[in-house]
């Protein structure tokens, strides 16, 4: 099925470079990291926007990308991007997982070259059960064979358990965190929940960051941007540096996991 995404954000230089940086960091996680799930602590932290823009960035790099909207409770992709199909209807993941549609009926080829999407579909009262069935496993197996990268937009792990069902089927997980919204302790609790799934945690996207005028990033890019990648390895976060070139007081860089 062909889908037209009529509303796509035109990224400024700073934002585009931020997503290019995220794409590059993920590529250095290794060739075995192919299926990646994205979650957040709470709703409205910008997770779905991050997944979409990352998908566009990877697709622009010439890689074949599948974006799977697995948030069967509160999907925003269709409405936000004003997705339109040729026949006026869009079947999604819930239709496939419940046996109401075949896989080829929910796979959508978009007007973004190299980017395909499976939308969430109609909301369902039993998303956890659907995500745990064999149809989802078959979808992941198919996607591994047909695409270079598979990005799964999962529900917030701090709100519902669905991501804990999805994560074990993936090669890695990324946590999207809105700046100044969640406490460090709450983020650590979500991280521990992810660790229990035994899915490799690749890093954190600190989203909606406002860089003050005159700061380092502003001098470099000559503008503002809200989203950049901050990965963590060997038990430490990379620190967020302030104007003086030192880690800021509220940075998680000095804290161990």
Backbone torsions as a table, in degrees:
resi	resn	phi	psi	omega
1	UNK	NA	135.8	178.5
2	UNK	-97.1	134.1	-177.2
3	UNK	-125.5	137.7	175.2
4	UNK	-103.9	119.6	173.9
5	UNK	-91.6	101.9	-171.0
6	UNK	-81.8	-16.2	-178.2
7	UNK	-129.1	99.0	176.9
8	UNK	-121.9	134.7	-177.3
9	UNK	-68.1	135.6	174.0
10	UNK	-89.6	109.3	-173.4
11	UNK	-79.4	139.7	171.6
12	UNK	-74.1	173.9	-175.5
13	UNK	-60.4	-44.7	-177.1
14	UNK	-63.0	-47.1	179.5
15	UNK	-63.4	-41.9	-178.6
16	UNK	-62.6	-41.7	178.1
17	UNK	-65.7	-34.2	178.1
18	UNK	-62.5	-43.8	179.6
19	UNK	-73.3	-31.7	173.6
20	UNK	-63.4	-37.9	177.9
21	UNK	-65.9	-42.4	176.8
22	UNK	-61.4	-45.0	178.0
23	UNK	-58.4	-44.7	-179.0
24	UNK	-65.2	-44.2	179.4
25	UNK	-60.8	-40.8	179.4
26	UNK	-67.2	-35.3	179.7
27	UNK	-65.3	-27.9	178.8
28	UNK	-82.0	-1.2	176.4
29	UNK	-74.5	-14.0	175.8
30	UNK	122.2	154.3	-177.8
31	UNK	-68.9	-16.2	-179.8
32	UNK	-84.3	-5.1	179.0
33	UNK	-93.2	97.3	-173.5
34	UNK	-118.9	-38.1	179.8
35	UNK	-108.4	116.1	-173.2
36	UNK	-124.0	130.0	176.3
37	UNK	-103.1	143.8	179.3
38	UNK	-118.0	130.4	176.7
39	UNK	-136.5	177.9	178.9
40	UNK	-144.0	175.3	178.8
41	UNK	-79.8	-44.0	-176.2
42	UNK	-135.5	166.8	176.2
43	UNK	-66.1	160.2	171.3
44	UNK	66.3	31.2	174.4
45	UNK	-95.2	3.2	177.6
46	UNK	90.5	16.6	-177.1
47	UNK	-59.5	-48.6	-176.3
48	UNK	-64.1	-36.9	177.2
49	UNK	-65.9	-39.7	178.4
50	UNK	-62.7	-45.2	-178.9
51	UNK	-63.7	-43.6	179.7
52	UNK	-62.6	-47.9	-177.8
53	UNK	-69.1	-33.9	174.6
54	UNK	-65.6	-41.9	177.5
55	UNK	-59.3	-42.4	177.4
56	UNK	-63.0	-41.3	-179.2
57	UNK	-63.9	-44.2	179.1
58	UNK	-66.7	-39.4	179.2
59	UNK	-64.1	-39.5	178.6
60	UNK	-66.1	-21.9	177.6
61	UNK	-82.4	4.2	176.4
62	UNK	91.4	5.7	179.6
63	UNK	-93.5	146.4	178.1
64	UNK	-84.6	122.3	-171.0
65	UNK	-121.1	139.0	170.3
66	UNK	-117.8	125.1	174.9
67	UNK	-105.2	123.1	179.9
68	UNK	-110.6	117.5	177.3
69	UNK	-86.6	99.1	-176.8
70	UNK	-99.5	13.1	176.3
71	UNK	-87.5	85.3	-174.6
72	UNK	-78.4	-4.0	-179.6
73	UNK	-97.3	-38.9	-174.5
74	UNK	-148.0	70.9	179.8
75	UNK	-81.5	144.3	-179.4
76	UNK	-124.7	-6.6	-170.3
77	UNK	-64.0	-45.1	-176.8
78	UNK	-60.8	-50.3	-178.7
79	UNK	-69.8	-41.7	-177.0
80	UNK	-63.6	-39.8	-177.3
81	UNK	-101.8	7.9	177.2
82	UNK	48.9	55.4	-179.1
83	UNK	-70.5	131.8	-179.3
84	UNK	-129.5	134.2	177.3
85	UNK	-104.8	167.5	-178.6
86	UNK	-66.4	-36.4	-177.9
87	UNK	-98.4	2.0	175.4
88	UNK	88.1	-6.1	179.0
89	UNK	-122.8	146.2	178.7
90	UNK	-128.0	112.3	173.8
91	UNK	-87.5	148.7	-174.4
92	UNK	-133.7	-160.6	-173.8
93	UNK	-59.7	-41.1	-178.7
94	UNK	-63.5	-34.9	177.3
95	UNK	-65.6	-41.7	-179.3
96	UNK	-68.7	-47.1	-176.0
97	UNK	-67.0	-25.7	180.0
98	UNK	-93.9	4.1	177.2
99	UNK	80.8	11.9	-179.5
100	UNK	-87.7	-10.2	180.0
101	UNK	-151.6	152.3	175.9
102	UNK	-85.2	164.5	-176.4
103	UNK	-59.8	-41.8	-179.0
104	UNK	-67.7	-16.1	178.6
105	UNK	-84.0	-17.5	-179.1
106	UNK	-108.4	-11.7	175.9
107	UNK	-74.9	121.3	-176.0
108	UNK	-113.2	123.0	173.6
109	UNK	-86.4	121.2	-175.1
110	UNK	-95.8	173.0	177.0
111	UNK	-79.6	2.3	170.9
112	UNK	-93.5	115.9	-175.9
113	UNK	-57.2	133.5	178.2
114	UNK	76.6	2.4	-178.7
115	UNK	-113.3	116.7	173.7
116	UNK	-110.1	153.7	-177.5
117	UNK	-135.9	141.3	164.8
118	UNK	-112.2	111.3	-179.2
119	UNK	-75.4	167.4	-175.4
120	UNK	-68.2	-34.8	-176.1
121	UNK	83.4	-166.9	-177.7
122	UNK	-65.1	141.7	177.9
123	UNK	-63.7	149.4	-174.5
124	UNK	-134.6	149.5	-179.1
125	UNK	-78.7	-11.4	-176.3
126	UNK	-131.6	56.5	-176.2
127	UNK	-62.1	-37.0	-177.9
128	UNK	-62.6	-43.2	179.2
129	UNK	-65.1	-40.9	-179.5
130	UNK	-65.4	-42.2	-178.7
131	UNK	-68.5	-19.4	-179.7
132	UNK	-93.6	1.4	-176.5
133	UNK	-89.0	175.3	-173.6
134	UNK	-67.8	-24.1	-179.5
135	UNK	-64.2	-37.6	178.8
136	UNK	-68.7	-39.5	176.3
137	UNK	-60.3	-42.1	179.6
138	UNK	-66.8	-35.6	176.7
139	UNK	-62.3	-45.3	179.8
140	UNK	-63.3	-41.7	178.9
141	UNK	-62.0	-44.4	178.1
142	UNK	-62.6	-44.9	-177.6
143	UNK	-63.0	-37.6	178.7
144	UNK	-60.4	-36.5	-177.0
145	UNK	-79.7	-32.4	-170.9
146	UNK	-98.8	-17.0	-173.5
147	UNK	-127.5	153.2	176.8
148	UNK	-76.0	-37.6	-178.8
149	UNK	-140.0	139.2	177.0
150	UNK	-123.2	120.3	-179.7
151	UNK	-109.7	124.9	-178.8
152	UNK	-112.4	118.6	177.7
153	UNK	-86.8	102.9	-175.6
154	UNK	-100.3	157.9	178.9
155	UNK	-65.0	161.5	177.6
156	UNK	-61.6	125.5	-176.6
157	UNK	-71.2	-21.4	177.9
158	UNK	-77.4	-8.3	-177.9
159	UNK	-111.6	-42.1	-178.7
160	UNK	-138.1	164.2	-172.2
161	UNK	-91.7	-1.4	-172.4
162	UNK	-53.6	-40.4	-177.6
163	UNK	-62.4	-31.9	178.3
164	UNK	-66.1	-23.6	175.9
165	UNK	-82.0	-36.7	-177.1
166	UNK	-76.3	-43.3	-170.7
167	UNK	-54.4	-42.9	-178.8
168	UNK	-61.8	-18.4	-179.7
169	UNK	-88.1	-3.9	-175.0
170	UNK	-107.2	165.4	179.2
171	UNK	-87.8	-20.3	-178.6
172	UNK	-167.2	163.1	179.9
173	UNK	-132.1	146.3	176.7
174	UNK	-126.1	135.1	179.5
175	UNK	-102.3	125.9	176.7
176	UNK	-98.1	124.2	-176.5
177	UNK	-125.4	126.5	175.2
178	UNK	-78.9	133.0	-178.8
179	UNK	-60.0	134.1	174.1
180	UNK	64.6	23.3	179.6
181	UNK	-106.8	-47.4	-176.8
182	UNK	-108.9	149.6	178.5
183	UNK	-74.2	155.9	178.4
184	UNK	-58.4	-41.2	-178.6
185	UNK	-64.1	-41.1	179.8
186	UNK	-64.6	-41.4	177.8
187	UNK	-61.7	-40.7	178.0
188	UNK	-63.7	-36.9	177.8
189	UNK	-63.5	-42.1	178.2
190	UNK	-65.7	-40.0	177.3
191	UNK	-59.5	-42.1	179.3
192	UNK	-64.3	-36.9	176.6
193	UNK	-63.6	-39.8	177.0
194	UNK	-64.7	-40.8	179.7
195	UNK	-61.9	-32.9	179.6
196	UNK	-65.6	-23.2	178.4
197	UNK	-78.2	-10.5	-177.9
198	UNK	63.6	24.3	173.3
199	UNK	-92.7	133.1	-178.4
200	UNK	-63.3	126.3	177.9
201	UNK	-87.8	117.7	-174.4
202	UNK	-86.0	-29.7	-179.1
203	UNK	160.9	-167.8	-176.3
204	UNK	-129.3	136.6	169.2
205	UNK	-101.3	114.9	175.2
206	UNK	-86.6	112.4	-170.2
207	UNK	-106.6	158.8	177.3
208	UNK	58.6	45.7	178.5
209	UNK	-90.7	126.0	176.6
210	UNK	-99.2	116.9	179.8
211	UNK	-91.7	125.8	-176.2
212	UNK	-66.5	147.1	179.8
213	UNK	-61.7	133.8	179.0
214	UNK	93.5	-8.3	179.1
215	UNK	-73.5	176.3	-175.5
216	UNK	-57.7	-48.5	-176.5
217	UNK	-66.7	-34.5	178.7
218	UNK	-66.7	-40.2	178.6
219	UNK	-65.8	-33.8	-177.8
220	UNK	-75.8	-46.4	-175.9
221	UNK	-97.3	-15.8	-179.1
222	UNK	66.1	25.8	178.6
223	UNK	-166.9	178.6	177.9
224	UNK	-92.4	154.3	163.4
225	UNK	-149.0	156.3	-169.1
226	UNK	-108.8	-11.3	-171.7
227	UNK	-136.4	129.8	174.1
228	UNK	-148.4	167.3	-174.7
229	UNK	-94.5	136.9	172.9
230	UNK	-135.6	100.6	-177.4
231	UNK	-87.2	164.6	173.1
232	UNK	-134.1	139.2	-177.0
233	UNK	-139.5	153.9	176.9
234	UNK	53.1	29.6	174.2
235	UNK	85.8	7.8	-179.5
236	UNK	-127.7	147.2	168.9
237	UNK	-83.3	150.0	167.0
238	UNK	-72.5	131.1	-176.9
239	UNK	-70.7	151.3	174.0
240	UNK	-93.2	119.1	-174.0
241	UNK	-89.8	139.2	178.7
242	UNK	-91.1	-167.3	-175.8
243	UNK	-63.2	-33.5	-175.8
244	UNK	-83.5	5.0	178.6
245	UNK	82.8	3.1	179.3
246	UNK	-107.4	155.9	176.6
247	UNK	-58.9	136.7	179.8
248	UNK	-71.0	159.3	-175.6
249	UNK	-62.8	-32.1	-176.8
250	UNK	-93.7	11.1	179.3
251	UNK	-71.9	146.9	176.2
252	UNK	-86.3	3.4	-173.4
253	UNK	-62.0	-28.3	-176.9
254	UNK	-92.2	2.0	-174.9
255	UNK	-104.0	134.9	176.5
256	UNK	-80.6	156.5	172.3
257	UNK	-78.3	NA	NA
